């Protein structure tokens, strides 16, 4: 977000760029553009591009200032301690959905993470490792996300991290550990099939 704003010269220029994109889409016969902000915790954005600058803006302030249509999250690790059982993390995830949904002037679409362990990227051990992120735990989280979306949004969109984020151990792709388990969880929740 900070790079987007800085790269365009400031908040007003970034806002105008998004308006321009929407106008161009409408000129081309589309209904417009739905731009979604992906929230990474509550860190302030440095809008100056200079380390130590005091020219900062919170992510939800940027969301409102730029007029995004909706927001979601990218990964649980950005707002909670993931060094626990998946099921222990979920109460905090639900609180974060509610909190962000209340702050967002547009829609908030809940996010479901499959897991977190980014040790494949490093030589030394990183202790932030989610435990027991099984297809069954993921399925329970999807049910919570579906309930949230059904209650709060006219469009029942849910984001999932991710299809192939192998270096974060957060992927839907079939593997030798759970086979098609994560994909089957999606099918059970959204298609009602085993």
MOCORLIN-V190898 format. One line per field, one symbol per residue. ss: DSSP state (H for helix, E for strand, - for the rest). Layout:
ss: ???
//
This chain:
ss: -HHHHHHH--HHHHHHHHHHHHHHHHH--------EEEE----EEE---------EEEHHHHHHHH---EEEE--HHH------EHHHHHHHHHHHHHHHHHH---EE--EEE---EHHHH-------E-E---HHHHHHHHHHHHHHHHHH------EEE---EHHH-E----E---E-HHHHHHHHHHH---
//
